[in-house]
Amino acid sequence: MHPGDIRRKVRYFFLTQRHVRWTLAVAVLFVFFVLANLVMSPRVLGDLLSRQGYRSLVAERARQGERLQALIGRLSELGERSDELDLKMNRIFLAYGLDSDASGGQGGFPMAERDVPDSIYSGIIRQAGALERRIDEQVKVLGAFLDEVQNFEEAHGDQVETTPSMTPIRSSLFVLTSPFGSRRSPFTKKMDFHAGVDMAAPSGTEILAPADGVVVFAGRYPLRQSVSWWRYGNMVALRNGDRFITLFGHCDEIEVRSGQKVSQGDVIATVGNTGWSTSPHLHYEIRLKNEEGDYEPVDPRIYILDHEWRDEEQLLVRARMAPDARSFEPLPRIIGRR
C-alpha cells in the first residue's frame, strides 16, 4: 500500500492461501446474502401489504355487515307497516261489506328466490331476501285491494257515504271504557250482552254523525213503552242508507230533530250522563241489516276507520267468525221500521 505522503514508507501485506480462502468465503456469503435479500424483499413487502389489505377488507366487511343489518331492520319496519296497511284494507272491505277472500288481490304475486353464494352473511342475506319477497308480494296485493276499493267507491258512492266509518267522538277526546260483547253489568252485576261500545268523555263533548243519514229518533224513549230503551237516556238514532242504523245513548243536549238529514261530521248531540249511566259517556251502537231484513248489533270498532284499536287483528278474526247466539234488545218499531 502506497501512502499519500511520499515521505512515508510503503506497506506490504502478505496473505496466505488460508487467508485467501476465508476472504473468498466471506465475499461469497456477502453476495449470497445480498442476492437473497433482493429475492425475498418483494415477498416480505407483499406479505406486509397483503396483511394491511386483509385488515382493510375485514374492516370494510364489518361496515357492510352493519349496513346490511340496518337494511334488514328497515325491511322489518316496512314489513310491519305493510301488515298494518293490510289490516286497514281488510277493515275497509268489512265496512263496505266486500268479500276479501274472493278478492282479486288474494293469491299473491310469488317471486323467485335468488341464489346466494355461501359466506358468513349468506344467512342474513337470505333472511333479507325473504323479507323483500314478502313485502313486495304484500304491496302488490294491497295495490290490487286498493284498485278494487276505488272501483267500488266510484260505483257505489251512496253506500260509501252512508257507511259509519268515522268515530262519533274525536280520537283525542274519548277513552274506551266498555267494549262490544259480553260484560258484567255495572247495575245488576250480572253478565249481559253489551250491544255497543262506551266512550267516556267530558260532559258537553260534541257527538258527530259517523256517516250521512236521516234522524229517525231524537229524544227520550217513553218508559211505559220500553224500560230497556228508556235506559238509553237522551238518544239519537240515525238511519244510514239501507244497511245501517246508528244509535247514540246517554246524551246531554240533542242538536237534531226527527226527519232531519245529516252529513258525516255534523254535530248531532253532546255527551251526557242521562239514563242508566254511571258517568258521562257515549253509548255508541251500530246495527247492520241481516239477510232476514232485521237489524242486529255489530262491533262498532270494525267500522271505525279513523281510529286505531289495540286489538285490530282480533277484531277482524271475530268479525269473520259466525256470530254467537246472543240476546239483544230488538229495535223499537219507530226506529227499525222498514
C-alpha positions, 0 to 999 in steps of 0.5 A: 500500500502506497501512502499519500505522503511520499515521505512515508514508507510503503506497506506490504501485506502478505496473505496466505492461501488460508487467508485467501480462502476465508476472504473468498468465503466471506465475499461469497456469503456477502453476495449470497446474502445480498442476492437473497435479500433482493429475492425475498424483499418483494415477498416480505413487502407483499406479505406486509401489504397483503396483511394491511389489505386483509385488515382493510377488507375485514374492516370494510366487511364489518361496515357492510355487515352493519349496513346490511343489518340496518337494511334488514331492520328497515325491511322489518319496519316496512314489513310491519307497516305493510301488515298494518296497511293490510289490516286497514284494507281488510277493515275497509272491505268489512265496512263496505261489506266486500268479500276479501277472500274472493278478492282479486288481490288474494293469491299473491304475486310469488317471486323467485328466490335468488341464489346466494353464494355461501359466506358468513352473511349468506344467512342474513342475506337470505333472511333479507331476501325473504323479507323483500319477497314478502313485502313486495308480494304484500304491496302488490296485493294491497295495490290490487285491494286498493284498485278494487276499493276505488272501483267500488267507491266510484260505483257505489258512492251512496253506500260509501257515504252512508257507511259509519266509518268515522268515530262519533267522538274525536280520537283525542277526546274519548277513552274506551271504557266498555267494549262490544260483547259480553260484560258484567253489568255495572247495575245488576252485576250480572253478565249481559250482552253489551250491544255497543261500545262506551266512550267516556268523555267530558260532559258537553263533548260534541257527538258527530254523525259517523256517516250521512243519514236521516234522524229517525229518533231524537229524544227520550224513549217513553218508559211505559213503552220500553224500560230497556230503551228508556235506559238509553237516556237522551238518544239519537238514532240515525238511519244510514242508507239501507244497511245501517242504523246508528244509535247514540245513548246517554246524551246531554243536549240533542242538536237534531230533530226527527226527519232531519238529514245529516252529513258525516261530521255534523254535530248531532248531540253532546255527551251526557250522563242521562239514563242508566249511566254511571258517568258521562259517556257515549253509548255508541251502537251500530246495527247492520241489516241481516239477510232476514231484513232485521237489524242486529248489533255489530262491533262498532270498532270494525267500522271505525276507520279513523281510529286505531284499536289495540286489538285490530287483528282480533277484531277482524278474526271475530268479525269473520267468525259466525256470530254467537247466539246472543240476546239483544234488545230488538229495535223499537218499531219507530226506529227499525221500521222498514 
